[in-house]
């Protein structure tokens, strides 16, 4: 009976109230810190570990403080986005990809969602380096949309249905460009619509979101992100719910835009085909952690983590007939009560005795290729060479 109680995910009403009270104290402290005004810049200015990067995630933890416990959506990730590159973040649904991007934009849904610890270093166009994790909301509002912008997953729900396209585009420039007039904002908006391949920008400018197709709405979202010439574009599954032809057009558009603005893109998707086509570097996430990272060539030609290998095997191949598409067995562990050992252990078909020990450290295996797996640890630690 004691063992059954220990393994149960259910908690009593009394325990739930206790957890909720403790978490409210934690989230109130976070919200109070973010709401401060006139904070001295020195509090959140920092330096890049590598000046060739535009973003550096350093041991980032983003948690959701719920009534049933603390959900560790992002549990200590570390990776960088070099300037002028496309970094693809890939993994199953619920692995922490979108929460990572929302943490960078400081858009995690509060008060439950909070950046608990770690750093997100971002290099702005003026040369200053900001630690986004420490910035108050008032300071973040000055760079979000101007220095970094986001293309959201669902354009229909991201665009306000009661405002015309032009009004929503103009707002970005009017907010971030002091002294800008409505005429200048309109001219800029129509110019951006043209840049994303919308030929009749004047007509689209005066239409409502529901009057446009899914592909057109996604182009509008991209135009909105480009309004202030950001240094970094975060694209959260920008081709979801689009047909294959429109998906290819959107990807081509993103690639062309990166060249034109000489910026960087953080591309989040679960589609390995999109990653293979677009990304210079790849970060593979699982259960809130980075389990493998490297160049696209390293990840696709020499995948090392059993999870990465499983993801590649689960993708259908052209001219290859199979009776049943491969799927990784098992399920992701409960993010409220994560184990101390490797999170993928119970789903892995290559587990070894070392997998019963502590969570594996991420280690460099070749060049920029890094992996967190006991199979690639030195033999004296129980792994394979």
C-alpha positions in Angstrom: 0.0 0.0 0.0 2.8 2.4 0.9 4.5 1.7 -2.5 1.2 2.4 -4.4 0.8 5.7 -2.6 4.4 6.7 -3.4 3.9 5.9 -7.2 0.5 7.7 -7.4 0.3 11.1 -9.1 -2.8 12.0 -7.1 -2.6 14.4 -4.1 -5.0 15.3 -1.4 -7.0 18.5 -1.3 -5.1 19.6 1.8 -1.7 19.0 0.0 -3.0 20.9 -3.1 -3.9 23.9 -0.9 -0.5 23.8 0.7 1.3 23.7 -2.6 -0.9 26.5 -4.0 -0.1 28.7 -1.1 3.6 28.2 -1.3 3.6 28.8 -5.1 1.6 32.0 -4.8 4.3 33.4 -2.5 6.9 32.5 -5.1 5.1 33.9 -8.1 4.2 37.1 -6.2 7.9 37.7 -5.6 8.7 37.1 -9.3 5.8 39.4 -10.4 6.8 42.2 -8.0 10.4 42.1 -9.3 9.3 42.3 -12.9 6.9 45.1 -12.3 9.6 47.5 -11.0 10.2 50.8 -12.8 13.2 53.0 -13.2 15.6 50.1 -12.6 19.2 50.9 -13.2 20.5 49.3 -16.3 23.5 47.9 -14.5 21.2 45.4 -12.9 20.5 43.5 -16.1 23.5 44.5 -18.4 26.0 41.7 -18.9 28.6 40.3 -21.4 28.5 37.6 -24.0 30.6 34.5 -23.4 31.3 34.5 -27.1 31.0 37.8 -29.0 30.1 35.9 -32.2 26.7 35.0 -30.7 23.5 37.1 -30.6 21.8 34.9 -28.0 23.2 32.7 -25.2 20.9 30.5 -23.1 22.9 29.6 -19.9 21.4 27.0 -17.5 17.9 28.4 -18.1 15.1 27.1 -15.8 11.5 28.1 -16.6 8.8 26.7 -14.3 5.0 26.7 -14.0 3.9 27.0 -10.4 0.6 25.1 -10.3 -1.7 23.9 -7.6 -0.5 20.3 -8.0 3.2 21.1 -8.1 6.0 22.8 -10.0 6.1 21.9 -13.7 9.7 22.1 -14.9 8.9 23.0 -18.5 12.5 24.1 -19.2 15.0 22.4 -16.8 18.5 23.8 -17.3 19.2 24.3 -21.0 22.4 25.8 -22.4 22.9 26.7 -26.1 23.7 29.7 -28.3 22.5 31.3 -31.5 25.4 32.6 -33.6 25.0 35.9 -35.5 23.7 35.5 -39.0 22.6 31.8 -38.6 19.5 29.8 -38.3 19.2 27.6 -35.3 16.6 24.9 -35.3 15.1 23.6 -32.1 13.4 20.3 -32.5 11.6 17.7 -30.3 8.2 16.1 -29.5 5.3 18.2 -28.4 5.7 19.3 -24.8 9.5 19.1 -24.8 9.9 22.8 -23.9 10.6 24.3 -27.4 7.9 27.0 -27.3 8.5 27.8 -23.6 12.2 28.4 -24.4 11.2 30.9 -27.1 8.6 32.5 -24.9 11.2 32.9 -22.2 13.5 34.7 -24.6 10.7 37.1 -25.5 9.7 37.3 -21.8 6.1 36.2 -22.8 5.7 33.2 -20.5 2.2 33.3 -19.2 2.3 34.6 -15.7 1.8 34.6 -12.8 2.1 30.8 -12.9 4.9 30.7 -15.5 8.2 32.3 -14.4 11.9 32.2 -15.4 13.1 30.6 -12.1 16.8 30.9 -12.7 19.6 31.0 -15.3 20.5 33.6 -17.9 19.4 34.6 -21.4 22.0 37.0 -22.9 21.0 39.0 -25.9 23.2 41.4 -27.9 21.3 44.4 -29.1 22.2 46.6 -32.2 23.8 49.3 -30.0 26.3 46.7 -28.7 24.7 46.4 -25.2 24.2 42.9 -23.9 21.0 42.4 -21.9 20.2 39.5 -19.5 16.5 39.0 -20.5 15.9 36.8 -17.4 16.7 39.8 -15.1 15.0 42.6 -17.1 11.9 44.2 -15.7 8.9 44.3 -18.0 9.2 48.1 -18.7 12.7 47.6 -20.0 11.8 44.5 -22.0 9.1 46.3 -23.8 11.7 48.6 -25.4 13.5 45.8 -27.1 10.7 43.2 -27.7 9.4 43.9 -31.2 12.2 46.2 -32.1 15.4 44.2 -31.5 13.8 40.8 -31.4 10.5 39.7 -32.9 8.4 36.6 -32.9 6.3 34.8 -35.5 3.7 32.9 -33.6 2.4 29.4 -34.3 -1.2 30.3 -35.1 -1.7 33.5 -37.2 -5.5 33.4 -36.9 -5.4 33.5 -33.1 -2.4 35.9 -33.0 -4.0 38.6 -35.1 -6.8 40.6 -33.5 -10.0 39.8 -35.4 -11.6 43.2 -34.7 -8.8 45.4 -36.1 -7.8 45.7 -39.7 -4.4 44.4 -40.9 -3.0 47.9 -41.4 -3.9 49.0 -37.8 -2.1 46.1 -36.3 1.0 46.6 -38.5 1.1 50.3 -37.9 1.1 49.8 -34.1 4.5 48.2 -34.2 6.3 51.2 -35.8 4.3 53.8 -33.8 5.2 52.0 -30.6 8.9 51.6 -31.2 9.8 54.6 -33.5 9.7 57.9 -31.6 8.2 60.7 -33.7 6.8 58.4 -36.4 3.6 59.6 -38.0 0.6 57.6 -39.1 1.5 58.2 -42.8 5.0 57.0 -42.2 3.7 53.9 -40.4 1.3 53.1 -43.2 4.0 53.5 -45.9 6.3 51.2 -43.9 3.5 48.6 -43.4 2.7 48.4 -47.1 6.4 48.2 -47.8 6.7 45.2 -45.5 3.7 43.5 -47.0 5.5 43.8 -50.4 8.6 42.3 -48.9 6.8 39.2 -47.8 5.4 38.6 -51.3 2.0 40.3 -51.0 1.6 42.2 -54.2 -1.6 44.1 -53.5 -0.5 45.5 -50.2 -2.8 48.5 -50.2 -5.9 46.2 -50.4 -4.6 43.8 -47.7 -3.8 46.8 -45.5 -7.5 47.6 -45.3 -8.8 44.0 -44.8 -9.6 42.1 -41.6 -7.7 38.9 -40.7 -10.7 36.6 -41.4 -10.7 37.8 -45.0 -7.3 36.3 -45.7 -6.2 32.7 -46.2 -3.9 30.9 -43.8 -0.8 31.5 -45.9 -1.6 35.2 -46.3 -2.1 35.6 -42.5 1.2 34.0 -41.9 2.9 36.4 -44.3 1.2 39.3 -42.4 2.7 37.9 -39.2 6.1 37.8 -40.8 5.7 41.4 -42.1 4.7 42.5 -38.5 7.9 40.8 -37.1 10.0 42.6 -39.7 8.5 46.1 -39.2 11.4 47.4 -37.0 14.3 45.5 -38.7 14.9 43.1 -35.7 18.3 41.4 -35.2 16.6 38.2 -34.2 13.4 36.5 -35.4 11.9 33.7 -33.3 9.7 31.6 -35.6 7.5 29.2 -33.5 6.3 26.5 -35.9 5.6 29.1 -38.7 4.4 26.4 -41.1 1.9 24.6 -38.8 -1.5 24.1 -40.4 -0.3 25.2 -43.8 -0.4 23.0 -46.9 2.9 21.7 -48.3 3.0 24.3 -51.2 2.5 27.3 -48.9 4.9 25.8 -46.3 7.6 25.7 -48.9 6.9 29.4 -49.9 7.0 30.5 -46.2 10.3 28.7 -45.6 11.8 30.3 -48.8 10.6 33.6 -47.6 12.2 33.2 -44.2 15.5 32.2 -45.8 15.4 35.3 -48.2 14.5 37.6 -45.3 17.4 36.4 -43.2 19.8 37.4 -46.0 18.2 40.7 -46.6 18.2 41.9 -42.9 21.5 40.1 -42.1 19.8 38.7 -39.0 19.5 35.4 -37.1 16.5 33.1 -36.8 15.5 30.7 -34.0 13.3 28.2 -35.8 11.1 26.0 -33.6 9.4 23.0 -35.1 8.8 19.3 -34.7 9.3 18.7 -38.4 12.8 17.3 -39.1 12.3 17.9 -42.8 12.0 21.7 -42.1 15.1 21.6 -39.9 17.1 19.7 -42.5 16.2 22.3 -45.1 16.6 25.5 -43.1 18.9 25.1 -40.1 22.6 25.7 -39.8 22.7 24.4 -36.2 20.3 22.0 -34.5 19.3 21.7 -30.8 17.3 18.6 -29.9 15.2 18.9 -26.7 13.5 16.3 -24.6 11.5 16.8 -21.4 12.8 20.3 -20.9 16.5 19.6 -21.5 18.9 19.7 -24.4 19.9 16.1 -25.2 21.9 16.7 -28.4 23.2 19.7 -30.4 25.5 20.4 -33.3 25.5 21.5 -36.9 22.7 20.2 -39.1 25.2 17.9 -40.9 26.4 16.5 -37.5 22.9 15.8 -36.3 21.5 14.4 -39.5 24.5 12.4 -40.7 25.7 11.1 -37.3 22.8 11.2 -34.8 24.1 9.9 -31.5 21.4 10.1 -28.8 18.8 7.2 -29.1 16.0 9.8 -28.9 17.4 11.7 -32.0 17.8 8.5 -33.8 14.2 7.6 -33.0 12.9 11.0 -34.2 14.7 10.4 -37.6 13.3 6.9 -37.9 9.8 8.1 -37.2 9.8 10.4 -40.3 8.2 8.8 -43.4 10.7 8.5 -46.3 10.0 9.1 -50.0 10.1 5.9 -52.2 10.4 3.7 -49.1 7.5 1.4 -48.3 6.9 0.3 -44.7 4.0 -1.7 -43.1 3.9 0.6 -40.1 5.6 3.9 -39.3 8.1 3.7 -36.5 7.2 5.4 -33.2 9.2 5.8 -30.0 7.6 3.6 -27.3 6.5 4.9 -24.0 5.7 8.4 -22.9 7.5 11.5 -21.6 7.9 11.5 -17.8 5.6 13.6 -15.6 7.2 17.1 -15.5 6.0 17.7 -12.0 8.0 14.7 -10.6 11.0 14.2 -12.9 13.4 11.3 -12.0 17.1 11.8 -11.1 18.2 9.5 -13.9 18.1 10.1 -17.6 14.5 11.1 -18.6 14.6 8.9 -21.7 15.8 5.8 -19.9 12.5 4.0 -19.7 11.8 4.5 -23.4 15.4 3.7 -24.6 16.2 0.5 -26.4 20.0 1.0 -25.8 20.0 1.6 -22.1 23.1 0.4 -20.2 23.9 0.0 -16.4 25.1 3.6 -16.1 21.6 4.7 -17.1 20.4 3.7 -13.6 22.7 6.4 -12.1 22.5 10.2 -12.2 21.3 12.2 -15.2 24.1 12.3 -17.8 26.1 15.5 -18.3 26.2 16.9 -21.8 29.7 16.4 -23.3 31.4 17.2 -26.6 32.0 14.2 -28.8 33.3 15.9 -32.0 33.6 19.5 -33.2 30.4 21.3 -32.2 28.6 18.0 -31.7 27.5 17.5 -28.0 25.3 14.8 -26.5 23.9 14.0 -23.0 24.0 10.2 -23.0 25.8 7.6 -20.9 26.6 5.7 -24.1 29.2 8.3 -25.0 30.9 8.7 -21.6 34.3 7.3 -20.9 34.4 3.6 -20.1 35.5 4.1 -16.5 32.1 5.9 -16.0 30.1 3.0 -17.3 29.6 4.1 -20.8 30.8 3.0 -24.2 33.7 4.6 -26.0 
